[in-house]
């Protein structure tokens, strides 16, 4: 997975942040009324991820900035932050699954 966004520190200009991970996301859609998507019939779908929520609790102020001015968060650069983001993602995804009460339930899990 890959996310890119701008981070505005307390002082200075905005900095591009790139989070990447080899982990995969699995989406499962269910409906009590029998909603079914057959393999190969779904060409595109849109998933909105609130990056403010995903990265809340992650202090980017001490992150290492690369020579090109980008904060990269992955398994080799700012790896401690990558671990925090992954833990937040997994925890929030589980909480979101328990709290959803819509007819169509979208469950987000990571492998």
C-alpha positions as CSV (number, residue, x, y, z in Angstrom):
1,X,0.0,0.0,0.0
2,X,1.1,3.6,-0.6
3,X,-0.1,6.9,0.8
4,X,1.2,10.3,0.0
5,X,0.2,13.6,1.6
6,X,1.5,17.0,2.8
7,X,2.5,17.5,6.4
8,X,2.6,21.1,7.8
9,X,5.0,21.3,10.8
10,X,4.6,23.9,13.5
11,X,7.2,26.0,11.7
12,X,8.4,26.0,8.1
13,X,6.9,24.9,4.8
14,X,4.8,21.8,4.2
15,X,6.7,18.6,3.6
16,X,5.6,15.6,1.4
17,X,5.1,12.4,3.4
18,X,5.1,9.0,1.7
19,X,4.1,5.9,3.6
20,X,4.6,2.6,1.9
21,X,4.3,-1.0,3.1
22,X,4.4,-4.4,1.5
23,X,1.3,-5.4,3.5
24,X,-1.9,-5.9,1.5
25,X,-5.4,-4.8,2.2
26,X,-8.4,-7.1,1.9
27,X,-11.9,-5.6,1.5
28,X,-15.0,-7.7,2.1
29,X,-18.5,-6.4,1.4
30,X,-21.5,-8.0,2.9
31,X,-25.2,-7.3,2.8
32,X,-28.1,-8.9,4.7
33,X,-30.2,-8.8,1.6
34,X,-27.8,-10.9,-0.5
35,X,-25.5,-8.3,-2.1
36,X,-23.1,-10.3,-4.3
37,X,-20.3,-9.4,-6.5
38,X,-19.1,-12.2,-8.7
39,X,-15.4,-12.6,-9.4
40,X,-14.4,-10.5,-12.4
41,X,-17.6,-8.4,-12.4
42,X,-16.2,-5.6,-10.3
43,X,-13.9,-3.4,-12.3
44,X,-13.4,-0.4,-10.1
45,X,-14.4,0.7,-6.6
46,X,-13.4,3.7,-4.5
47,X,-12.3,3.4,-0.9
48,X,-11.8,6.7,1.0
49,X,-9.3,6.6,3.8
50,X,-9.1,9.4,6.3
51,X,-5.4,10.1,6.6
52,X,-5.9,12.4,9.5
53,X,-7.4,9.5,11.4
54,X,-4.8,7.0,10.2
55,X,-1.9,9.2,11.1
56,X,-3.3,10.7,14.3
57,X,-1.0,9.8,17.2
58,X,2.0,9.6,14.8
59,X,4.4,12.4,15.7
60,X,6.0,13.4,12.3
61,X,8.0,16.3,13.9
62,X,11.0,14.0,14.6
63,X,10.9,12.0,11.3
64,X,14.0,11.8,9.2
65,X,13.6,13.9,6.0
66,X,15.4,12.6,2.9
67,X,17.8,14.7,0.9
68,X,15.0,15.4,-1.6
69,X,12.8,16.9,1.2
70,X,10.4,13.9,1.5
71,X,9.6,12.1,4.7
72,X,9.5,8.4,3.7
73,X,7.9,6.0,6.2
74,X,8.5,2.4,5.4
75,X,10.3,-0.7,6.7
76,X,13.8,0.9,6.2
77,X,13.3,4.6,6.6
78,X,11.5,6.0,9.7
79,X,10.7,2.3,10.4
80,X,9.6,3.0,14.0
81,X,6.9,5.3,12.6
82,X,5.9,2.7,10.1
83,X,5.3,0.2,12.9
84,X,3.2,2.8,14.7
85,X,1.1,3.5,11.6
86,X,0.6,-0.2,10.9
87,X,-0.5,-0.8,14.5
88,X,-3.0,2.1,14.3
89,X,-4.3,0.9,11.0
90,X,-5.0,-2.6,12.2
91,X,-6.5,-1.4,15.5
92,X,-8.8,1.2,13.8
93,X,-9.9,-1.2,11.1
94,X,-11.0,-3.7,13.8
95,X,-12.8,-1.0,15.7
96,X,-14.5,0.3,12.5
97,X,-15.8,-3.2,11.7
98,X,-17.4,-3.5,15.1
99,X,-19.0,0.0,15.0
100,X,-20.5,-0.1,11.5
101,X,-24.2,-0.5,11.5
102,X,-25.1,0.1,7.9
103,X,-26.9,-2.5,5.8
104,X,-23.8,-2.8,3.6
105,X,-20.9,-3.7,5.8
106,X,-17.4,-3.0,4.6
107,X,-14.8,-4.7,6.5
108,X,-11.1,-3.7,6.1
109,X,-8.5,-6.2,7.3
110,X,-4.8,-6.4,6.8
111,X,-2.8,-9.6,6.2
